[in-house]
Every structure is written in structure tokens, then in C-alpha cells.
Amino acid sequence: MSDTALTAAAAAFNAEAARDWQALFAVLDPAAIQRFKTDQRRILEVSEDADFIHLRTRDGGMLQHIFGVSSLTAYDALPPALVLRRWLVVSHSRRAEQQKPTRQLLGEVREGSDLAHVVFREHGPNDEAGEDRVRVISARRTTSGWRVTLGGGLVADEGGGVAIGYNPGAVDPTEGEAEFVPPSA
């Protein structure tokens, strides 16, 4: 349990860097995980023609290559935590050879007693000296302690934008899933 927004953010960034999805999910806001699944579902239904999804890439499309399923019905049956975990496995597979950004927590700004925004400095692997960015990730106090959202570059940028670059078929989105225990809400 994270007793401050800063410790939750630090734990999330450390878990993400180590690709320790179990540890990451322990500090993620359950409501943010559910929203992620809902938002991805909207992206998948860009067209009412389900075949469109399969045309986006060869060999099964986004459903197969990112979420490991062959239909929207199968996607809908996945628990939200597995949807996000599979997305993380695929999105981080391209980062395997790249150096990870370094992050320095600077502090938090409270917005009431149950919401805080953690401010941090990030230096990317391709950034020149002095090109650091100041970013923000939000955290919410829950009955289980402080939990972070998916912003701040963890999954989404501060504006809520999500991007994934992947090589179709290069990674199995269900890799390592047998050991993963989805968090209880």
C-alpha cells in the first residue's frame, strides 16, 4: 500500500521500468484500468464493419496482435486488467532495446484530500543535455492507499493520448500471463 502520492508514483515508475506488471498493477487506480479498456474498445470499433479491424494490419489485426483475441466479443470478455497488461507487454516489447527514460520526482500538488498530481522531471534516452521535460501523473487516494492513473507517459500522455507502435506478430501479448494475478477492484 502506498501511503503518499509520491510513493505510489515512484513505485509505478520503478515497476514499469522493470516490466514488473504485478507490482505496477498494485499501484494503479482500478478506475483508470477500467477506463483504459473502455477507451480501447472505442478505438477498436472505429468502423461498424468488424472486418475493418482486421484490415489495419495483416494476420489478424490489432485484436490479435495487441490483445490476443480474434473478435470484439472475445475482447469484451477479457478482464480490464488483462487488456491493459497485454497492451503493456506489446508496447514495451519495442522498447526492449532502447534505454529507458530517467525520472526524478519533484513533488506533488494537492487538489483536495484525495487527489494529487505528482510532478517529475524526465530525461529520455535520445534527449540532449538540458532537454528534460517536466511532466505530471495524477494519483487518487483509495481505500487501498494512493493509486496512480495511467497518465504522465506511463500509458498515456498528459492530454490522454495513447499511442502504440508494434510489429505484428513480434511478441505474444499473453506472454507471462500465467503468473499474473489481476488485482481485485
C-alpha positions in Angstrom: 0.0 0.0 0.0 1.3 3.4 -1.0 0.8 6.0 1.8 1.6 9.0 -0.4 1.0 10.0 -4.0 4.8 10.3 -4.4 5.5 6.8 -3.2 2.8 5.5 -5.5 4.3 7.3 -8.5 7.8 6.1 -7.6 6.5 2.5 -7.3 4.7 2.7 -10.6 7.7 4.1 -12.5 10.1 1.5 -10.9 7.7 -1.3 -11.8 7.2 -0.1 -15.3 11.0 0.2 -15.9 11.4 -3.4 -14.5 8.4 -4.6 -16.5 7.0 -6.0 -13.3 3.4 -5.8 -14.2 2.2 -7.4 -11.0 3.9 -4.6 -9.0 2.6 -1.9 -11.4 -1.0 -3.1 -11.1 -0.6 -2.9 -7.3 -0.3 0.9 -7.5 -2.7 1.6 -10.5 -6.1 3.2 -9.9 -8.7 0.5 -10.7 -11.0 3.1 -12.3 -8.2 4.1 -14.7 -7.7 0.4 -15.7 -11.5 0.1 -16.5 -11.4 3.4 -18.4 -8.5 2.1 -20.5 -10.4 -1.0 -21.6 -13.4 1.2 -22.5 -11.3 3.6 -24.4 -9.5 0.9 -26.3 -12.9 -0.7 -27.2 -14.0 2.6 -28.8 -10.8 2.7 -30.9 -11.4 -0.9 -32.0 -14.9 -0.1 -33.2 -13.8 2.8 -35.5 -16.0 1.2 -38.1 -19.1 -0.8 -37.7 -17.6 -3.3 -40.1 -15.7 -5.7 -37.9 -13.5 -6.7 -40.9 -12.0 -3.2 -40.8 -10.2 -4.0 -37.6 -8.5 -7.0 -39.4 -7.5 -4.8 -42.3 -5.5 -2.5 -40.1 -2.7 -5.0 -40.2 -2.2 -8.4 -41.8 -2.5 -11.6 -39.9 -5.4 -10.8 -37.5 -5.1 -7.1 -36.9 -5.0 -5.2 -33.6 -7.3 -7.5 -31.8 -4.9 -10.4 -32.3 -1.6 -8.7 -32.1 -2.2 -6.4 -29.2 -5.0 -8.1 -27.2 -4.6 -11.8 -28.2 -8.2 -12.3 -29.3 -9.9 -12.7 -32.6 -13.2 -10.8 -32.1 -14.7 -7.9 -30.2 -16.8 -10.4 -28.3 -13.7 -12.1 -27.1 -12.2 -8.7 -26.3 -15.3 -7.8 -24.3 -14.9 -11.0 -22.2 -11.4 -10.0 -21.1 -11.0 -8.5 -17.6 -9.8 -4.9 -17.8 -6.5 -5.7 -16.1 -5.6 -8.3 -18.8 -6.5 -5.8 -21.6 -4.0 -3.3 -20.1 -1.4 -5.9 -19.3 -1.4 -7.2 -22.9 -1.2 -3.7 -24.2 1.8 -3.1 -21.9 3.6 -6.3 -23.0 3.2 -5.3 -26.6 4.0 -1.6 -26.2 7.1 -2.4 -24.1 8.4 -5.0 -26.5 9.7 -2.3 -28.9 11.4 -0.5 -26.0 13.4 -3.6 -25.1 16.5 -2.5 -26.9 16.1 1.2 -26.0 17.3 2.8 -22.9 14.5 3.8 -20.6 13.9 7.5 -19.6 15.2 8.6 -16.2 12.6 10.2 -13.9 13.2 12.4 -10.9 10.2 13.1 -8.7 10.0 16.8 -7.8 6.9 17.0 -5.6 3.2 16.9 -5.5 0.4 19.3 -5.8 -2.7 18.5 -3.9 -6.2 19.1 -5.2 -8.3 18.2 -2.2 -7.6 15.4 0.2 -8.0 12.5 -2.2 -6.4 13.8 -5.4 -2.7 14.8 -6.0 -0.6 15.5 -9.1 3.0 14.3 -8.9 5.4 16.5 -10.8 8.5 14.9 -12.2 11.4 15.6 -14.5 12.0 13.1 -17.3 15.1 12.8 -19.5 14.7 10.5 -22.5 17.4 8.3 -23.9 17.7 10.4 -27.1 17.5 13.8 -25.3 20.4 16.2 -25.4 21.6 17.7 -22.1 19.1 20.3 -20.9 16.2 18.8 -22.9 14.5 17.4 -19.8 10.7 17.6 -19.7 8.6 18.4 -16.6 5.6 16.1 -16.6 2.7 15.2 -14.3 1.0 12.0 -13.3 -2.1 12.1 -11.1 -2.8 9.9 -8.1 -6.1 9.2 -6.2 -6.5 8.1 -2.6 -8.5 4.9 -2.5 -9.4 2.6 0.4 -6.2 0.7 -0.6 -3.9 3.7 -0.4 -2.7 6.0 -3.1 -3.1 4.7 -6.7 -1.8 6.4 -9.9 -3.6 7.0 -13.1 -2.2 6.0 -16.5 -1.0 9.5 -17.5 2.4 11.0 -17.3 3.7 8.8 -20.0 3.1 5.6 -18.1 0.5 4.6 -20.7 -0.9 8.0 -21.8 0.4 11.5 -22.2 -0.9 14.3 -20.1 -3.6 15.1 -22.7 -4.9 11.5 -22.5 -3.4 10.4 -25.8 -2.3 6.8 -26.2 0.0 5.5 -28.9 1.4 2.1 -29.5 3.9 1.1 -32.0 4.2 -2.6 -32.6 5.5 -5.2 -35.0 2.6 -7.5 -35.8 3.4 -11.0 -34.5 6.7 -9.9 -33.0 5.5 -10.6 -29.4 2.9 -12.7 -27.9 0.6 -10.4 -25.9 -0.2 -13.2 -23.5 3.5 -13.8 -22.7 4.0 -14.4 -18.9 0.3 -14.2 -18.2 0.0 -17.5 -16.4 1.9 -15.9 -13.4 -0.2 -12.6 -13.5 -2.8 -12.3 -10.8 -5.3 -9.5 -11.8 -5.9 -7.1 -9.0 -9.2 -7.0 -7.2 -11.1 -3.8 -7.6 
